[in-house]
Amino acid sequence: MSGLSVDFDKYLKRIPTHSEEPAREAATPVSHYSRSANDAWNLLKYVKRNLAKANVYDSVYEPHMRRLSTMVMLTIVETFERFLKEIAAVCINQVGQAVLDDRLDVFSARGSAVAAHFESGDLGKALCESLTWCDCDDANRRFRRILADPFQDDAKFYIFPSASQPPASLRGRAESMRVVWQLRHTIAHNAGLVTSADAMKFRLLTKRQVQSPRLLQPTEGDVWYVKLFLDETVELVNLAIAQRLSELLTTIHATDSTLFEADSKAKVLADLFGVPATISGFTRQPQ
């Protein structure tokens, strides 16, 4: 150890203040995902493009680029996880105070998490932000509940449906999504080391032999395919939820038209999801 004395209490506590305003795209879940995922991918391309102009040793370059690919892959998957919680928060904010059933009980946020959002008055963020969203079954359960018709146990709606579950537009993605979630787990919790437990899970998910212990070394192509899959999934999920939420609000409005103005609510949804929205016969386009 050197004789240098570092005031860690001072330097570490000021790190959270080193920040900037979110990009304007952060106002809506789908555009927030797109901006962040593209920024992460562009980082990988930027570094590769500029290092191509410099003299580098291949023996050092390749491991560094693989490590950067691993970090970018994790960032893109975590950006998708944030998309799910942001779009769930939107659903809660639009429905939560218009129905007096127990649909919000599926969001088991602790009091301290709710208190942190008390001043902002954002019910959706208070209930969603402290939860993890990296499991297909949890996501299905939460969205089915919040998007159910009034006083019904669950909606016939799955974010990651099986071959026989609705909506048809989202079928065929659950198996691949579970692989992506496991990649996220291995990178985030084991620094990319495939443990014996990870290898067993990958074996069951991919139906192929996976060795352990091994260090994940994703290629640029691997990162691209993960991003392409999640980009497509975000677009499909965003549209499917917008449509289901519009149907639910139409049902609620039919029971009590004084709860909200259908035309104005359709405009709010169109802007939040970036797609046309129709409520009680009123169709509005996104801004």
C-alpha positions as CSV (number, residue, x, y, z in Angstrom):
1,M,0.0,0.0,0.0
2,S,1.3,3.5,-0.8
3,G,1.4,6.2,1.7
4,L,-1.2,8.2,-0.2
5,S,-4.2,9.1,1.9
6,V,-7.6,9.2,0.1
7,D,-10.7,10.6,1.6
8,F,-13.1,8.0,0.3
9,D,-16.0,9.4,2.3
10,K,-15.7,12.6,0.4
11,Y,-15.0,11.3,-3.1
12,L,-17.5,8.4,-3.1
13,K,-20.4,10.4,-1.6
14,R,-20.2,13.0,-4.3
15,I,-20.4,10.5,-7.2
16,P,-24.2,10.6,-7.3
17,T,-24.1,14.3,-8.0
18,H,-22.1,13.8,-11.2
19,S,-25.1,13.6,-13.6
20,E,-27.0,15.4,-16.3
21,E,-30.6,15.8,-17.4
22,P,-32.1,12.8,-19.2
23,A,-32.5,13.0,-23.0
24,R,-35.8,14.4,-24.2
25,E,-36.7,10.9,-25.4
26,A,-37.0,9.8,-21.7
27,A,-40.5,11.3,-21.7
28,T,-42.0,8.1,-23.1
29,P,-41.0,4.5,-22.5
30,V,-40.6,3.4,-26.1
31,S,-38.5,6.4,-27.2
32,H,-36.4,6.2,-24.0
33,Y,-35.6,2.6,-24.8
34,S,-34.7,3.4,-28.4
35,R,-32.4,6.3,-27.4
36,S,-30.5,4.3,-24.7
37,A,-30.2,1.1,-26.7
38,N,-28.9,3.0,-29.7
39,D,-26.5,5.0,-27.6
40,A,-25.1,1.7,-26.2
41,W,-24.7,0.1,-29.6
42,N,-23.1,3.3,-31.0
43,L,-20.5,3.2,-28.3
44,L,-19.3,-0.1,-29.4
45,K,-19.2,1.0,-33.1
46,Y,-17.5,4.3,-32.2
47,V,-14.7,2.6,-30.3
48,K,-14.2,0.0,-33.0
49,R,-14.2,2.6,-35.8
50,N,-11.6,4.8,-34.1
51,L,-9.3,2.0,-32.9
52,A,-9.2,0.9,-36.5
53,K,-7.3,4.1,-37.3
54,A,-4.7,3.4,-34.6
55,N,-1.9,1.0,-34.1
56,V,-3.1,-1.7,-31.7
57,Y,-1.9,-5.1,-30.6
58,D,-4.4,-7.8,-31.6
59,S,-3.6,-9.8,-28.5
60,V,-4.8,-6.8,-26.4
61,Y,-7.4,-5.4,-28.7
62,E,-9.6,-8.5,-29.0
63,P,-10.0,-9.2,-25.2
64,H,-10.8,-5.5,-24.7
65,M,-13.4,-5.4,-27.4
66,R,-15.0,-8.6,-26.1
67,R,-15.2,-7.1,-22.7
68,L,-16.8,-3.9,-24.1
69,S,-19.3,-6.1,-26.1
70,T,-20.2,-7.8,-22.8
71,M,-20.8,-4.4,-21.1
72,V,-22.9,-3.1,-24.0
73,M,-25.0,-6.2,-24.1
74,L,-25.8,-5.8,-20.4
75,T,-26.7,-2.2,-20.9
76,I,-29.1,-3.0,-23.7
77,V,-30.8,-5.7,-21.7
78,E,-31.1,-3.4,-18.7
79,T,-32.5,-0.7,-20.9
80,F,-35.2,-3.2,-22.0
81,E,-35.9,-4.0,-18.3
82,R,-36.3,-0.3,-17.6
83,F,-38.8,-0.1,-20.6
84,L,-41.0,-2.7,-18.9
85,K,-41.1,-0.9,-15.6
86,E,-41.7,2.5,-17.3
87,I,-44.6,1.2,-19.4
88,A,-46.1,-0.6,-16.4
89,A,-46.0,2.7,-14.5
90,V,-47.8,4.4,-17.4
91,C,-50.6,1.7,-17.2
92,I,-50.9,2.2,-13.4
93,N,-51.1,6.0,-13.7
94,Q,-53.9,5.7,-16.3
95,V,-56.0,3.0,-14.6
96,G,-55.0,2.8,-10.9
97,Q,-57.3,5.6,-9.6
98,A,-60.2,4.8,-12.0
99,V,-61.0,1.3,-10.6
100,L,-61.6,0.4,-7.0
101,D,-60.6,-3.3,-7.2
102,D,-57.4,-4.9,-5.9
103,R,-55.3,-4.8,-9.1
104,L,-52.5,-2.8,-7.5
105,D,-51.9,-5.4,-4.9
106,V,-49.7,-7.3,-7.4
107,F,-47.2,-4.5,-7.1
108,S,-45.7,-5.2,-3.7
109,A,-43.6,-2.0,-3.2
110,R,-42.3,-1.3,0.2
111,G,-43.4,1.8,2.1
112,S,-39.9,3.3,1.8
113,A,-40.0,3.1,-2.0
114,V,-43.5,4.7,-2.1
115,A,-42.3,7.5,0.3
116,A,-39.4,8.3,-2.1
117,H,-42.0,9.2,-4.8
118,F,-44.5,10.9,-2.5
119,E,-43.5,14.4,-3.5
120,S,-43.7,13.7,-7.2
121,G,-47.1,12.2,-7.0
122,D,-46.3,9.5,-9.5
123,L,-48.1,6.4,-8.4
124,G,-46.9,4.2,-11.2
125,K,-43.2,4.9,-10.5
126,A,-43.7,4.5,-6.8
127,L,-45.0,1.0,-7.3
128,C,-42.8,-0.2,-10.2
129,E,-39.3,1.3,-9.9
130,S,-38.2,-0.7,-6.9
131,L,-39.2,-4.0,-8.5
132,T,-37.1,-6.2,-10.8
133,W,-38.5,-6.9,-14.2
134,C,-36.1,-9.6,-15.5
135,D,-38.5,-12.6,-15.4
136,C,-41.1,-13.5,-18.0
137,D,-43.5,-15.0,-15.5
138,D,-43.4,-11.9,-13.2
139,A,-43.9,-9.6,-16.1
140,N,-46.9,-11.6,-17.3
141,R,-48.5,-11.7,-13.9
142,R,-48.1,-8.0,-13.3
143,F,-49.4,-6.8,-16.7
144,R,-52.3,-9.3,-16.7
145,R,-53.4,-7.9,-13.4
146,I,-53.1,-4.2,-14.1
147,L,-54.7,-4.6,-17.6
148,A,-57.6,-6.7,-16.4
149,D,-61.2,-5.5,-16.8
150,P,-62.7,-4.0,-13.6
151,F,-63.1,-6.5,-10.8
152,Q,-61.8,-9.4,-13.0
153,D,-58.9,-11.4,-11.7
154,D,-56.7,-11.2,-14.8
155,A,-56.7,-10.0,-18.4
156,K,-56.3,-12.4,-21.2
157,F,-53.1,-10.7,-22.0
158,Y,-49.5,-11.9,-21.8
159,I,-46.3,-9.9,-22.4
160,F,-44.5,-13.2,-23.2
161,P,-47.3,-15.5,-24.3
162,S,-46.9,-19.2,-25.0
163,A,-48.0,-20.6,-28.4
164,S,-51.7,-20.7,-27.3
165,Q,-51.9,-17.5,-25.3
166,P,-52.9,-14.0,-26.4
167,P,-52.0,-11.7,-28.0
168,A,-50.9,-13.5,-31.1
169,S,-48.5,-10.7,-32.1
170,L,-46.3,-11.4,-29.1
171,R,-46.1,-15.2,-29.4
172,G,-42.8,-17.0,-30.1
173,R,-40.6,-14.7,-28.0
174,A,-40.8,-16.1,-24.5
175,E,-38.1,-18.8,-25.0
176,S,-35.6,-16.4,-26.5
177,M,-36.4,-13.8,-23.8
178,R,-35.5,-16.3,-21.0
179,V,-32.1,-16.8,-22.6
180,V,-31.6,-13.0,-22.7
181,W,-32.6,-12.8,-19.0
182,Q,-30.1,-15.5,-18.1
183,L,-27.3,-13.7,-20.1
184,R,-28.2,-10.6,-18.1
185,H,-27.9,-12.6,-14.8
186,T,-24.5,-14.1,-15.7
187,I,-23.0,-10.7,-16.7
188,A,-24.6,-8.6,-13.9
189,H,-24.1,-11.0,-11.0
190,N,-21.1,-13.1,-12.0
191,A,-19.1,-10.6,-14.1
192,G,-19.7,-12.8,-17.2
193,L,-18.5,-16.0,-15.6
194,V,-20.7,-18.9,-16.5
195,T,-21.0,-20.9,-13.3
196,S,-22.2,-24.5,-13.1
197,A,-25.6,-23.2,-12.1
198,D,-25.6,-20.8,-15.1
199,A,-24.5,-23.6,-17.4
200,M,-27.3,-25.8,-16.3
201,K,-29.9,-23.1,-16.9
202,F,-28.4,-22.3,-20.3
203,R,-28.5,-26.0,-21.1
204,L,-32.2,-26.2,-20.3
205,L,-33.0,-23.0,-22.1
206,T,-31.0,-23.6,-25.3
207,K,-31.2,-27.4,-25.5
208,R,-27.5,-27.5,-26.1
209,Q,-24.4,-28.3,-24.0
210,V,-22.9,-25.3,-22.2
211,Q,-19.6,-25.6,-20.4
212,S,-18.5,-24.2,-17.1
213,P,-16.7,-22.4,-15.6
214,R,-16.2,-20.3,-18.7
215,L,-16.1,-16.5,-19.3
216,L,-18.7,-15.1,-21.7
217,Q,-17.0,-13.6,-24.8
218,P,-19.9,-12.2,-26.9
219,T,-19.0,-11.0,-30.4
220,E,-20.2,-7.8,-31.9
221,G,-22.7,-9.9,-33.9
222,D,-24.0,-11.4,-30.6
223,V,-24.7,-7.9,-29.3
224,W,-26.4,-6.9,-32.5
225,Y,-28.8,-9.9,-32.4
226,V,-29.7,-9.3,-28.8
227,K,-30.4,-5.6,-29.7
228,L,-32.4,-6.5,-32.8
229,F,-34.5,-9.0,-30.9
230,L,-35.2,-6.5,-28.1
231,D,-35.9,-3.6,-30.5
232,E,-38.5,-5.7,-32.2
233,T,-39.9,-6.9,-28.9
234,V,-40.2,-3.3,-27.6
235,E,-42.2,-2.2,-30.7
236,L,-44.6,-5.1,-30.5
237,V,-45.0,-4.9,-26.7
238,N,-45.6,-1.1,-26.9
239,L,-48.3,-1.5,-29.5
240,A,-50.0,-4.4,-27.8
241,I,-50.1,-2.6,-24.4
242,A,-51.4,0.6,-26.0
243,Q,-54.2,-1.3,-27.7
244,R,-55.1,-3.3,-24.5
245,L,-55.0,-0.2,-22.3
246,S,-57.2,1.6,-24.8
247,E,-59.7,-1.2,-24.7
248,L,-59.7,-1.2,-20.9
249,L,-60.2,2.6,-20.6
250,T,-63.1,2.3,-23.1
251,T,-64.7,-0.3,-20.8
252,I,-64.1,1.9,-17.7
253,H,-65.5,4.9,-19.5
254,A,-68.6,3.0,-20.5
255,T,-69.4,2.4,-16.8
256,D,-68.8,6.0,-15.8
257,S,-68.3,8.7,-18.4
258,T,-67.5,11.3,-15.8
259,L,-64.2,9.7,-14.8
260,F,-62.3,11.2,-17.7
261,E,-62.9,12.8,-21.1
262,A,-62.4,10.0,-23.7
263,D,-61.0,12.3,-26.4
264,S,-58.4,13.9,-24.1
265,K,-57.5,10.5,-22.7
266,A,-57.0,9.1,-26.2
267,K,-54.6,11.9,-26.9
268,V,-52.6,11.2,-23.7
269,L,-52.2,7.6,-24.7
270,A,-51.3,8.4,-28.2
271,D,-48.5,10.6,-27.0
272,L,-47.3,8.2,-24.3
273,F,-47.1,5.2,-26.6
274,G,-46.3,7.0,-29.9
275,V,-49.1,5.2,-31.7
276,P,-52.7,6.1,-32.6
277,A,-55.1,5.4,-29.7
278,T,-58.9,5.0,-29.7
279,I,-61.1,5.3,-26.6
280,S,-64.9,5.2,-26.7
281,G,-64.8,5.9,-30.5
282,F,-62.4,8.9,-30.2
283,T,-59.1,8.3,-32.1
284,R,-56.1,10.5,-31.6
285,Q,-52.7,10.5,-33.3
286,P,-49.4,10.9,-31.4
287,Q,-47.8,14.4,-31.4
